[in-house]
């Protein structure tokens, strides 16, 4: 008999992000998935309200955090991984292809010479198919490129945390037009996830509710295969790619992409401080694509 996976989601309404605490109730060993650091774009101030909710939950339930898992270098929120590590420990981990993403954005932002695109900012880089443990629960890292080249999903027992690779069935799929993104890869990654057993629970990283429904973040493989508006059974790769490419051409650049990427490729660490003790973010002018 498999050890049951205990999961608690935390929804951030400002960015539509869901962070998770996942733990083995038999051992109280835990992982945190995709934590958020709050950022006020107008003032440049960060705060820890979102990460603080996760922190309080871990402490209140006396969980020992072994892993802080990033599904990718997010473009819509800053990572709270470093803040949480400072308070509850754990190894910050991401997929090994973060190196390619780091190299791309080091060039775009012309980051400092000391920033090395080698993944060393993270404590562990997962290979595709690599297994690890959360207490007595076996987990597996799955490489699911397409949204970005470095996207990972984490299968934990009978659940899978899919990051931005899949959304809720009525929302569909993530964009594939970021540097290193690829709609063909995204389709194949989604189908890889949908080849898991039908009863597998899927936890998404974002929800953008349609109509008047409340935010949701839990679904199943069977439900996705039957109802996902972009990738349900019967929708082929060419049809998906045509839809995704046309849709992506209409989307604006994410509001927080400039601050987020510079922090997230560093595993949630701020850029090195200047001689005055202040960290600064860089804004590349007339570089990123825009929508008219």
C-alpha positions, 0 to 999 in steps of 0.5 A: 500500500502506498503512503498517502500524500497530504497536500495543502494549496495556497492561492495568491490572488494577485498573480493567480499562483498556487503554492503547495505544501506536500508531506508524508503524514507518517514522517512529517517530512515535506516539500514546498512547491512554487512559493511566492514572494510578494512584489509591489511593482510601483514601489519596488518593495518585496514582502512575505505575506504569501510565503508567510502563510506557507511558513506558518502552515509548515510550523503549525503542523510541525513539518520538516521541509526537505525540498523546495521545488520550483517547476521553472523560472516563473515570469509572473511572480518572484520566488519565495524559495530563498526566504523559506529556506532561511526559515525552514531549511530544505534544498532548493531544486529545479530541472537541469535545463535551467542552465539554458534559461539562465544563459538566455536571460543572462544575455537579455539582461546583461547580468553581472560577470559573476552570474554563472549560467550553470545552475549553481544557484540551486541546491539540486538540479533534477534530471528527467526521470530522477527519483527522490523521496519526501519521507517515505513517499517516492517522487519523480521529476519529469521534464516537460518543456514547452512553456519554457525549456526548463519546465518540470513536473513532480509526480508524488505518489498518485499526484502530479504537480504540473507547474504551468504545463497544464491549467484547469480544463476550462482554461487549457494550457500555458503560453509557449512564446517565451524565449526557449518556449515551443508549442510542439514541445508543450503539446508533447509534454501535456500528452506525456502527463495525460498518459499517466493513470486516469485517476492521477490527481493533477495540481496546477500552478495557476488558475485564471477562472472563467466566468464567475467560478472560484479559483480551483487547482485540483483536477485529474488526468481523466478530467483533463483528457475529457474536458481540457479545451486545448488538449483533450483527447481528439485534439492533435498536435498540429491543431494545438500548435496552430491554436496556441501560436495564434493565441500567443500572438495576442497576449501581452508580456506578463506584468512582472516578467522583468523583476521575476526572471532576474530573481528566479534564475537565482533561486529566489536570491536578489541581485548582488547589492551595489556599494550602497547596500541596495540591490537593483533590477535591470530593465532592458529597453526595446528588447523584449517583444511587445504587443501593439 
